[in-house]
């Protein structure tokens, strides 16, 4: 069994409405790289597979950006937040490692996903030279989007129903930790911008949430369509099928939109929606299937 490291909370003085007894747990899970995960690993459906593959291909570089951004604040925040940043970074490093392996598996099936990674690099290059608070606001937006998707993956098993068990477990494990650390970036933001007016904080956070989430989602759709084209599905047909998948049935985007929009409200905090019960739902049947270290 992999060892889990827990960072215990100290105080909620600088953490907004994050629950006092909340903990971040580092689950150093390694999934079976030798498993024969099929090309269309999600229910034999190229559309569902393309969507999740598009998201996975975007994660390693994006998570590196989150880590670099949060590390900028380690020496500026109270001890509790500094400890949580350390735990957050460890979680994200593990996510990156497993999604790199997963993306290699996707490539082995003949898909070109390198352009997706390059697209993320181009998007994040726009942040170079910006104030660190700007990059923190971008991280808030993307972490919020990830947390809402993760909540749905854990709360509604039908989203991963029929998926290859190894691949599905990677997503459930990742989703668990995204829900678990969903408030950290915002707590750091509240501390980093404590001298800002409420109006300035709301304006910057809200504007960047709209802009960066729209751009990220648009690019995920674009890249999923590119993967479908590699399966021989014409772009017009892929667009219709993907739109139905996202907004019709199962319709994750339709069902999560109102929850995502909460970030636009004054006084928003991720833990205003307390879904910690979902964290306990994750029990990996692959906990002992340790993959070789790389």
C-alpha positions as CSV (number, residue, x, y, z in Angstrom):
1,X,0.0,0.0,0.0
2,X,1.3,3.4,-0.9
3,X,2.0,5.7,2.1
4,X,-0.2,8.7,2.5
5,X,1.2,11.9,4.0
6,X,-1.2,14.3,5.8
7,X,-0.7,18.0,6.4
8,X,-2.9,18.8,9.4
9,X,-4.6,22.2,9.8
10,X,-3.6,24.7,12.5
11,X,-5.9,27.7,12.2
12,X,-8.5,29.2,9.9
13,X,-7.3,32.8,10.6
14,X,-6.1,33.4,7.0
15,X,-8.2,30.8,5.1
16,X,-11.5,32.5,4.5
17,X,-14.2,29.9,4.9
18,X,-12.1,26.8,4.5
19,X,-13.2,24.3,7.2
20,X,-11.1,24.4,10.3
21,X,-10.7,20.6,10.4
22,X,-9.8,20.2,6.7
23,X,-6.6,18.4,5.7
24,X,-4.7,17.8,2.6
25,X,-3.6,14.3,2.0
26,X,-0.7,13.4,-0.4
27,X,-1.7,10.1,-2.1
28,X,1.3,9.0,-4.0
29,X,-0.6,6.6,-6.2
30,X,1.1,4.9,-9.2
31,X,-1.2,3.2,-11.7
32,X,-0.4,0.1,-13.8
33,X,1.5,1.2,-16.9
34,X,1.5,-2.3,-18.2
35,X,-2.3,-2.5,-18.4
36,X,-3.8,-3.0,-21.9
37,X,-5.9,0.2,-21.9
38,X,-7.7,0.3,-25.3
39,X,-7.5,3.1,-27.8
40,X,-11.1,4.2,-27.1
41,X,-10.7,3.6,-23.4
42,X,-14.0,5.3,-22.5
43,X,-16.8,2.9,-23.3
44,X,-15.5,2.3,-26.7
45,X,-16.6,5.8,-27.5
46,X,-14.2,8.0,-29.5
47,X,-16.0,11.2,-28.5
48,X,-15.8,10.6,-24.7
49,X,-12.2,9.4,-25.1
50,X,-11.2,12.4,-27.2
51,X,-12.6,14.8,-24.6
52,X,-10.8,13.3,-21.7
53,X,-7.6,12.8,-23.7
54,X,-7.7,16.5,-24.6
55,X,-8.0,17.5,-21.0
56,X,-5.2,15.0,-19.9
57,X,-2.8,16.3,-22.5
58,X,-3.2,19.8,-21.2
59,X,-2.5,18.9,-17.6
60,X,1.2,18.4,-17.1
61,X,2.3,21.9,-18.3
62,X,-0.7,23.5,-16.6
63,X,0.0,21.9,-13.3
64,X,3.7,22.9,-13.5
65,X,2.4,26.5,-13.9
66,X,0.2,26.1,-10.8
67,X,3.2,24.8,-8.8
68,X,5.5,27.6,-9.9
69,X,2.8,30.2,-9.1
70,X,2.0,28.9,-5.6
71,X,5.7,28.5,-4.7
72,X,6.1,32.2,-5.2
73,X,4.0,32.8,-2.1
74,X,5.5,30.2,0.3
75,X,7.6,32.7,2.2
76,X,4.8,35.3,2.3
77,X,2.0,33.4,3.9
78,X,1.3,32.1,7.5
79,X,2.6,28.7,8.4
80,X,-0.7,26.9,7.8
81,X,-0.9,28.1,4.2
82,X,2.9,27.4,3.7
83,X,2.3,23.8,4.8
84,X,-0.7,23.5,2.5
85,X,1.2,24.9,-0.4
86,X,3.8,22.2,0.1
87,X,1.1,19.5,0.2
88,X,-0.6,21.0,-2.9
89,X,2.7,21.0,-4.9
90,X,3.3,17.4,-3.9
91,X,-0.2,16.4,-5.1
92,X,0.2,18.3,-8.4
93,X,3.7,16.7,-9.0
94,X,2.1,13.3,-8.6
95,X,-0.8,14.2,-11.0
96,X,1.7,15.4,-13.5
97,X,3.7,12.2,-13.4
98,X,0.6,10.0,-13.9
99,X,-0.8,12.1,-16.7
100,X,2.5,12.1,-18.5
101,X,2.3,8.3,-18.4
102,X,-1.3,8.4,-19.5
103,X,-0.5,10.8,-22.3
104,X,2.3,8.5,-23.5
105,X,-0.2,5.7,-23.6
106,X,-2.5,7.9,-25.8
107,X,0.4,8.6,-28.1
108,X,1.2,4.9,-28.3
109,X,-2.3,4.4,-29.7
110,X,-1.3,6.7,-32.6
111,X,-2.7,10.0,-31.5
112,X,-0.6,13.2,-31.9
113,X,-1.0,15.0,-28.5
114,X,2.2,17.0,-28.7
115,X,0.4,20.0,-30.3
116,X,-2.0,20.1,-27.3
117,X,0.9,20.5,-25.0
118,X,2.5,23.1,-27.2
119,X,-0.8,25.0,-27.2
120,X,-0.8,25.2,-23.5
121,X,2.8,26.4,-23.6
122,X,1.7,29.2,-25.9
123,X,-1.2,30.2,-23.7
124,X,0.9,30.3,-20.6
125,X,3.6,32.2,-22.3
126,X,1.2,35.2,-22.1
127,X,1.7,35.3,-18.4
128,X,5.4,35.9,-18.5
129,X,6.4,39.2,-16.9
130,X,3.0,39.7,-15.3
131,X,2.5,40.4,-11.6
132,X,2.4,37.3,-9.5
133,X,-1.1,38.2,-8.4
134,X,-2.1,38.0,-12.0
135,X,-0.8,34.4,-12.3
136,X,-2.5,33.6,-9.0
137,X,-5.8,34.8,-10.4
138,X,-5.4,32.6,-13.5
139,X,-4.6,29.6,-11.2
140,X,-7.8,30.3,-9.2
141,X,-9.8,30.3,-12.4
142,X,-8.4,27.0,-13.7
143,X,-8.4,25.3,-10.3
144,X,-12.0,26.2,-9.8
145,X,-12.9,24.8,-13.3
146,X,-11.0,21.6,-12.4
147,X,-12.7,21.4,-9.0
148,X,-16.2,21.6,-10.5
149,X,-15.4,18.9,-13.1
150,X,-13.9,16.8,-10.3
151,X,-16.9,17.1,-8.1
152,X,-19.1,15.9,-10.9
153,X,-16.8,12.9,-11.7
154,X,-17.1,11.8,-8.1
155,X,-20.7,12.7,-7.5
156,X,-22.1,11.2,-10.7
157,X,-20.6,7.8,-11.5
158,X,-22.3,7.7,-14.9
159,X,-19.6,10.1,-16.2
160,X,-17.0,7.3,-16.1
161,X,-19.4,4.4,-16.5
162,X,-18.0,1.9,-19.0
163,X,-14.6,3.4,-19.0
164,X,-11.5,1.2,-18.7
165,X,-11.0,0.6,-15.0
166,X,-7.3,1.7,-14.9
167,X,-8.0,4.9,-16.8
168,X,-11.1,5.6,-14.8
169,X,-9.3,5.2,-11.5
170,X,-6.6,7.8,-12.6
171,X,-9.4,10.3,-13.1
172,X,-11.2,9.5,-9.8
173,X,-7.9,9.8,-7.8
174,X,-7.0,13.1,-9.5
175,X,-10.6,14.4,-9.0
176,X,-10.4,13.5,-5.2
177,X,-7.3,15.7,-4.7
178,X,-8.7,18.5,-6.9
179,X,-11.7,18.7,-4.6
180,X,-9.6,18.4,-1.5
181,X,-7.3,21.3,-2.4
182,X,-9.8,23.5,-4.2
183,X,-9.7,26.3,-1.6
184,X,-6.0,26.7,-1.2
185,X,-5.3,28.9,-4.1
186,X,-8.1,31.2,-3.1
187,X,-6.9,31.4,0.5
188,X,-3.5,32.4,-0.8
189,X,-5.1,35.0,-3.0
190,X,-7.0,36.5,0.0
191,X,-3.7,36.8,1.8
192,X,-1.8,38.1,-1.1
193,X,-4.4,40.8,-1.9
194,X,-5.3,41.7,1.7
195,X,-4.3,45.3,0.9
196,X,-6.5,45.5,-2.2
197,X,-10.0,47.0,-2.1
198,X,-12.9,44.5,-2.4
199,X,-13.8,46.1,-5.7
200,X,-10.3,45.6,-7.2
201,X,-10.1,42.0,-5.9
202,X,-13.5,41.1,-7.3
203,X,-12.8,42.8,-10.7
204,X,-9.4,41.2,-11.3
205,X,-10.6,37.7,-10.2
206,X,-13.8,37.8,-12.1
207,X,-12.4,39.2,-15.4
208,X,-9.6,36.6,-15.5
209,X,-12.0,33.8,-14.5
210,X,-14.2,34.6,-17.6
211,X,-11.3,35.1,-20.0
212,X,-9.0,32.2,-19.0
213,X,-11.8,29.7,-18.5
214,X,-13.4,30.6,-21.9
215,X,-10.0,30.2,-23.6
216,X,-9.1,27.0,-21.9
217,X,-12.5,25.4,-22.6
218,X,-12.5,26.6,-26.2
219,X,-9.0,25.1,-26.7
220,X,-10.1,21.8,-25.1
221,X,-12.9,21.6,-27.6
222,X,-10.6,22.4,-30.5
223,X,-8.1,19.8,-29.5
224,X,-10.8,17.1,-28.9
225,X,-12.0,17.8,-32.4
226,X,-8.5,17.3,-33.6
227,X,-8.3,13.9,-31.9
228,X,-11.6,12.9,-33.5
229,X,-10.3,13.9,-36.9
230,X,-7.4,11.5,-36.2
231,X,-10.0,8.8,-35.8
232,X,-11.4,9.7,-39.3
233,X,-14.4,11.6,-38.0
234,X,-15.1,14.7,-40.1
235,X,-14.9,18.0,-38.1
236,X,-18.5,18.9,-38.7
237,X,-19.7,15.5,-37.4
238,X,-17.2,15.6,-34.5
239,X,-18.5,19.1,-33.5
240,X,-22.1,17.8,-33.3
241,X,-21.2,14.7,-31.4
242,X,-18.9,16.6,-28.9
243,X,-21.5,19.3,-28.4
244,X,-24.1,16.6,-27.5
245,X,-21.7,14.9,-25.2
246,X,-20.8,18.1,-23.3
247,X,-24.2,19.8,-23.3
248,X,-26.7,17.1,-24.0
249,X,-26.0,13.6,-22.6
250,X,-24.3,13.1,-20.3
251,X,-24.0,16.9,-20.5
252,X,-21.4,17.7,-17.8
253,X,-20.9,21.2,-19.0
254,X,-24.7,21.9,-18.9
255,X,-25.0,20.5,-15.4
256,X,-21.9,22.2,-13.9
257,X,-22.4,25.7,-15.4
258,X,-24.2,27.2,-12.5
259,X,-21.7,25.9,-10.1
260,X,-18.8,27.3,-12.1
261,X,-20.6,30.7,-12.3
262,X,-20.4,31.0,-8.5
263,X,-16.8,32.3,-9.0
264,X,-18.3,35.5,-10.5
265,X,-20.1,36.4,-7.3
266,X,-18.8,38.9,-4.8
267,X,-17.7,37.1,-1.6
268,X,-17.1,33.9,-3.4
269,X,-15.0,31.1,-1.8
270,X,-14.7,27.5,-3.1
271,X,-15.6,26.0,0.2
272,X,-19.0,27.7,0.3
273,X,-19.9,24.4,-1.3
274,X,-18.8,21.8,1.2
275,X,-18.3,18.6,-0.7
276,X,-15.8,16.9,1.5
277,X,-17.9,13.8,1.7
278,X,-16.9,13.1,-1.9
279,X,-13.3,12.8,-0.9
280,X,-14.0,9.7,1.2
281,X,-15.7,8.0,-1.7
282,X,-12.4,7.3,-3.5
283,X,-11.1,3.9,-2.8
284,X,-8.6,2.6,-5.3
285,X,-8.6,-1.1,-6.2
286,X,-5.2,-0.4,-7.7
287,X,-3.5,1.0,-4.6
288,X,-1.1,-2.0,-4.5
289,X,-0.5,-2.0,-8.3
290,X,2.7,0.2,-8.1
291,X,4.1,1.2,-11.4
292,X,7.9,1.4,-11.9
293,X,9.3,4.7,-11.0
294,X,10.5,6.9,-13.9
